[in-house]
Amino acid sequence: MENVFKYFGFSDFFKDESDTFSGNDICFTALNETHFLIFEKIGEVYNLYVSKFYQKKDVGFKPPEILELVVGDYDKSLPEHRIALRQYLG
């Protein structure tokens, strides 16, 4: 998974302080100024979300305006999971 995060420019993981992700670790990458892809890490499971925040510095610290699960239990070996990620990142 580390290669996925690096390739697509995700941030380092940090603890969610917004209570949106129950204090789990998250990392994110920007799609534009207000929309972001977020990976939530729960043990060895990664969930991928698309989200909208007022500004980048709010990610992980304030609840998102919009949050939608894209892929639950992301598995980079599954083509449909890779396609779901690339539909947002090109």
C-alpha positions, 0 to 999 in steps of 0.5 A, spaced: 500 500 500 505 504 501 507 504 493 499 506 492 500 512 497 507 515 494 505 514 487 498 518 488 501 523 492 497 522 499 500 525 505 503 521 511 498 518 516 495 522 522 490 521 527 483 524 525 481 529 530 475 530 527 471 524 530 469 523 523 473 517 522 473 515 530 480 517 531 483 512 526 489 514 522 488 517 515 492 520 509 489 524 504 490 527 497 487 533 494 483 533 487 482 540 487 482 546 493 476 543 496 475 536 494 480 530 497 481 523 497 482 520 504 484 513 506 482 511 513 486 505 516 483 501 521 488 495 523 490 492 516 484 495 512 484 501 508 477 504 506 477 510 501 473 516 501 471 522 497 470 528 501 469 536 501 472 540 506 472 548 506 479 548 506 485 543 506 487 545 513 480 542 515 482 535 513 482 531 519 480 536 524 473 538 522 468 534 519 467 534 512 461 537 508 460 531 504 463 524 505 462 518 500 465 511 501 468 509 494 471 503 496 471 499 503 477 494 504 481 497 499 485 491 495 490 494 490 490 487 487 483 488 485 482 491 478 476 494 480 479 498 486 484 500 482 479 503 477 475 506 482 481 510 485 484 512 478 477 515 476 478 520 481 486 521 480 487 520 472 
